[in-house]
Amino acid sequence: MSRRFTHPTLSLAMLVIFLVSSSACGADVAITMDDFRFVDSPLMTGKEQDEKILRCLEDNKIQAALFVIGSVLEQPLARERLALWDRDGYIIGNHTYNHEAYEQTSFEAFSRSILQTQSVLARYGNFQKLFRFPALQEGETREKRDQMRAFLKAQGYRQGYVTIDASDWYIDGRLVDRLKKDSKADLKGYRDYYLKHIWDRAQYYDGLSNKVLGRSVKHTLLIHHNQLNALFLNDLIVMFRSKGWRVIPAREAFQDPVFQMEPDIVPAGQSILWALAKATGRFDSMLRDPGEDGVYEKPMMDKLGL
C-alpha cells in the first residue's frame, strides 16, 4: 500500500541552520551508473570505455553500483566485462531487459522483463535485488504504480532510487556528435560544462533534501556508462572531494532511510527527492517537470558552441 509522505513544517531558522551546516560540512554521495553497454565511440571502443571507467573507480577506491540492461549480456564481451565488476565487489542491479519505459508498456510485460533480467544476473555474486526504472518512470497511473511497488516487494526488491538526477547522457550525445565530425576536437569545453552541470544539480538536490527532510541524505548520483564518463569520471570525483563532499560506497548510501519511502505522486518517478518534494505540495515553485532533460541544457550548450 502506498503512503503519502508528510513532514512537520520547518521553521525558517531551522532551515537556515540545516542549509549552512550542509554547505559547510559537505555531503555524502555515491556513484551509481546506468546502462552498462558496449558501443564504440569516435575516441575509443566500448571495451576501452569500460576499462577506463573501472580503472578510475579502482584507483579512487570507490565502490559504485552498476544497473545492468539484461539484453546487453547477450554479448560475450559484456558478460566477460561484467564478471570483472562482480569480481571487484561492485553492486550489480536490475535495469530491465530492454530498457523499456514503464509508462510505455504494461505491468505484465514490464514485470516479465524484470524477472528475465534477474535470471541472467543471478550468476553474479554481487547481484543485489535493487531495481531502477529506465528514465526513472515508475508509472503513469496510481494502479500501475502500486502494482509494480507490490510486485517488487513480493520479489524481494528494493528500489535503487536516484537522489541527484542529471543529464550527462545529453552532454555525452553532443560530445559524440562533435567527435564524429572532428576526431581531434578540443574536449575541454565539454569537460568544464559537465562538471559545472553536475555540481549545479548536486547543490540543487541537496538543497531539496534539506528543505523537505530537514537533513542531507546520503546521495546517489545518476550517471551513465558512456564515453563522457570514460573521459571525465576522475575529474568528477576530484571535483566532489575538492568541494568537501565525501564519495561513499553505494552500499552505504542505499542504507539511508530515504530509500524506503514511497512518495504519493502520479505520474510517479524522477529523483526520490523531487518526488518527495512534489508530494508535500509545498515546493512546486522549485520543481521543473521533468526534473532533468536535455531541453534545459541545449540553449546553454548551443551558446557555448558545444
C-alpha atoms as one frame of an Amber mdcrd trajectory, in Angstrom:
protein
   0.000   0.000   0.000   1.323   3.436  -0.856   1.565   6.196   1.691   1.756
   9.935   1.357   4.967  11.490   2.605   4.439  14.157   5.244   6.861  16.165
   7.343   6.290  18.742  10.081   6.633  22.331   8.904  10.194  23.518   9.472
  10.837  26.999  10.820  12.879  29.436   8.764  15.582  29.433  11.439  15.851
  25.641  11.308  16.132  25.698   7.520  18.950  28.239   7.683  20.821  26.082
  10.205  20.397  22.957   8.063  21.462  24.670   4.852  24.506  26.337   6.403
  25.531  23.080   8.070  25.247  21.178   4.774  27.208  23.818   2.887  29.977
  23.958   5.478  30.381  20.227   6.008  29.666  18.994   2.513  27.555  15.937
   1.873  27.878  12.252   1.060  27.462  10.973  -2.487  27.714   7.549  -4.119
  28.364   6.860  -7.788  25.585   4.857  -9.449  25.884   4.097 -13.137  23.123
   3.104 -15.546  23.072   1.436 -18.950  26.069  -0.911 -18.951  26.621  -1.004
 -22.726  29.381  -1.548 -25.272  29.068   0.957 -28.086  32.203   2.087 -29.884
  32.723   5.852 -29.957  34.985   8.044 -32.109  37.756   8.023 -29.491  37.628
   4.515 -28.078  35.900   1.168 -28.290  33.192   0.128 -25.870  35.681  -2.164
 -24.169  38.182   0.675 -23.766  35.485   2.888 -22.265  34.646   0.209 -19.714
  38.317  -0.332 -18.902  38.822   3.372 -18.213  35.693   3.637 -16.035  36.574
   0.566 -13.999  40.208   1.653 -13.602  39.102   5.090 -12.412  36.840   3.599
  -9.740  39.582   1.220  -8.632  42.230   3.959  -8.495  39.937   6.132  -6.395
  38.876   3.198  -4.190  35.215   3.846  -4.887  32.593   1.108  -4.706  29.874
   2.068  -7.195  26.571   0.485  -8.195  26.006  -0.621 -11.793  22.455  -1.027
 -13.140  22.506  -3.526 -15.992  20.218  -3.944 -19.006  19.738  -7.695 -19.351
  19.825  -7.900 -23.148  23.337  -6.408 -23.197  24.586  -9.654 -21.677  23.725
 -11.462 -24.892  27.154 -10.159 -25.970  30.090 -12.347 -24.781  32.212  -9.226
 -24.231  29.592  -7.747 -21.895  29.466 -10.948 -19.848  33.257 -11.009 -19.572
  33.461  -7.368 -18.517  30.598  -7.637 -16.016  32.448 -10.546 -14.413  35.266
  -8.091 -13.630  32.867  -5.669 -11.944  31.478  -8.608  -9.990  34.951  -9.843
  -9.018  35.824  -6.425  -7.628  32.722  -6.210  -5.451  30.586  -3.611  -7.212
  26.819  -3.762  -6.716  25.054  -5.148  -9.789  21.428  -4.059 -10.067  18.468
  -4.755 -12.358  17.544  -2.194 -15.054  15.065  -4.298 -17.127  15.870  -6.454
 -20.131  15.493  -3.980 -22.997  15.440  -0.637 -21.168  11.742  -0.233 -21.862
   9.951   2.658 -20.156   7.246   1.502 -17.755   4.873   4.209 -18.942   5.054
   2.778 -22.466   4.346  -0.842 -21.616   2.002  -2.947 -19.493   2.543  -4.119
 -15.951   2.611  -7.724 -17.165   5.274  -7.134 -19.818   7.368  -4.954 -17.533
   7.348  -7.448 -14.665   8.423 -10.211 -17.069  11.306  -8.019 -18.196  12.494
  -7.629 -14.611  12.397 -11.375 -13.999  14.140 -12.110 -17.291  16.966  -9.768
 -16.317  17.144 -11.320 -12.868  17.649 -14.741 -14.449  20.772 -13.594 -16.310
  22.173 -11.521 -13.434  21.722 -14.227 -10.797  25.031 -15.884 -11.792  26.953
 -12.861 -10.491  27.801 -12.967  -6.805  27.340  -9.230  -6.251  23.937  -9.081
  -7.903  21.553  -7.449  -5.466  17.808  -7.107  -5.758  17.998  -3.394  -6.391
  15.800  -2.177  -9.235  15.991   1.110 -11.112  13.301   2.201 -13.541  14.511
   3.278 -17.002  14.135   7.055 -17.369  13.062   6.989 -13.681   9.441   6.420
 -14.795   7.554   4.484 -12.089   4.053   4.515 -13.506   1.693   6.994 -15.123
  -1.353   5.819 -13.132  -1.830   5.020  -9.474  -2.880   1.475 -10.386   0.295
   0.723 -12.381   2.498   2.401  -9.792   1.040   0.382  -6.926   1.024  -2.878
  -8.911   4.741  -2.505  -9.547   5.546  -1.491  -5.978   3.744  -4.599  -4.712
   5.464  -6.808  -7.323   8.937  -5.557  -6.421   8.326  -6.146  -2.722   6.961
  -9.637  -3.366  10.111 -10.448  -5.355  12.369  -9.130  -2.593  13.486  -5.981
  -4.440  14.313  -2.559  -3.091  14.210   0.476  -5.322  17.563   1.856  -6.422
  16.311   5.411  -6.251  18.314   8.337  -7.604  18.677  11.380  -5.376  20.822
  13.507  -7.744  19.434  13.303 -11.261  21.321  14.854 -14.182  21.619  14.966
 -17.975  25.070  13.518 -18.569  23.531  11.367 -21.331  22.669  14.526 -23.283
  26.131  16.017 -22.880  27.613  12.695 -23.981  25.444  12.645 -27.097  26.618
  16.087 -28.133  30.222  15.187 -27.439  29.976  12.082 -29.614  28.338  14.061
 -32.422  31.179  16.599 -32.317  33.824  13.883 -32.410  32.165  12.223 -35.387
  32.698  15.466 -37.265  36.153  16.185 -35.845  38.001  13.401 -34.023  40.581
  15.945 -32.817  38.080  18.404 -31.351  39.030  20.181 -28.126  37.231  18.419
 -25.253  37.890  20.948 -22.504  34.620  22.785 -23.025  32.643  19.554 -22.648
  34.580  18.623 -19.524  34.019  22.022 -17.944  30.335  22.073 -18.848  29.840
  18.554 -17.479  31.458  19.320 -14.143  29.529  22.582 -13.777  26.275  20.808
 -14.640  26.770  18.016 -12.116  27.814  20.409  -9.357  24.768  22.578 -10.034
  22.472  19.560  -9.872  24.143  18.232  -6.725  23.620  21.545  -4.936  20.011
  21.729  -6.114  19.040  18.250  -4.920  20.953  18.583  -1.670  19.027  21.797
  -1.091  15.760  19.930  -1.721  16.833  17.260   0.742  17.425  19.819   3.460
  14.174  21.652   2.764  11.952  18.558   2.570  13.602  16.192   5.054  15.496
  18.637   7.236  18.793  16.900   6.519  21.233  15.993   3.783  20.617  12.390
   2.686  23.319  10.024   1.549  23.061  10.807  -2.133  23.035   8.504  -5.137
  24.244  10.295  -8.253  22.912   9.035 -11.590  25.479   8.928 -14.386  25.826
   6.611 -17.377  28.268   4.045 -18.725  29.433   6.113 -21.701  32.337   7.926
 -23.321  31.761  11.107 -21.311  32.423   9.274 -18.073  35.253   7.233 -19.545
  36.923  10.592 -20.168  35.900  12.665 -17.156  34.819  10.426 -14.263  38.083
  11.048 -12.436  37.584  14.817 -12.808  34.082  14.412 -11.391  35.353  12.548
  -8.329  38.117  15.102  -7.779  35.548  17.899  -8.032  33.271  16.442  -5.350
  36.177  15.878  -2.997  37.530  19.381  -3.597  34.104  20.783  -2.636  34.203
  18.942   0.689  31.829  16.140  -0.335  32.619  12.573   0.685  32.354   9.955
  -2.079  30.968   6.918  -0.271  30.289   3.271  -1.210  26.931   2.713  -2.894
  26.114   0.083  -0.272  26.402   2.733   2.420  24.246   5.209   0.532  21.415
   2.734  -0.052  21.088   2.205   3.713  19.737   5.745   4.113  16.063   5.665
   5.245  15.062   7.830   2.271  15.284   4.731   0.055  12.403   3.129   1.954
   9.996   5.984   1.235   7.168   5.852  -1.311   6.076   9.312  -2.463   2.397
   9.519  -3.385   2.560  11.267  -6.756   1.218  10.396 -10.207   2.890  10.123
 -12.637   5.413   8.505 -10.300   9.150   8.783 -10.681  12.078  11.160 -11.100
  14.556  11.782  -8.275  13.226  10.480  -4.978  13.872  13.950  -3.539  11.946
  15.621  -6.366   9.077  13.186  -5.774   9.046  13.738  -2.006   9.031  17.495
  -2.552   6.172  17.168  -5.051   4.152  15.020  -2.630   4.168  17.738   0.029
   2.559  20.271  -2.312   4.749  22.986  -0.800   7.683  23.204  -3.194   6.141
  23.388  -6.669   7.892  26.675  -7.401  11.223  24.842  -7.066  10.282  21.883
  -9.284  10.527  21.823 -13.056   8.835  18.919 -14.826  10.591  16.763 -15.862
  13.270  17.426 -13.305  16.088  16.835 -15.800  16.097  16.789 -19.596  18.290
  17.778 -22.496  15.982  20.682 -23.304  17.370  22.523 -20.287  20.968  22.064
 -21.412  20.515  22.694 -25.149  20.341  26.528 -25.081  23.454  26.800 -22.912
  25.443  24.279 -24.914  24.345  25.927 -28.164  25.519  29.295 -26.852  28.898
  27.825 -25.916  29.268  26.131 -29.282  29.412  22.670 -27.719
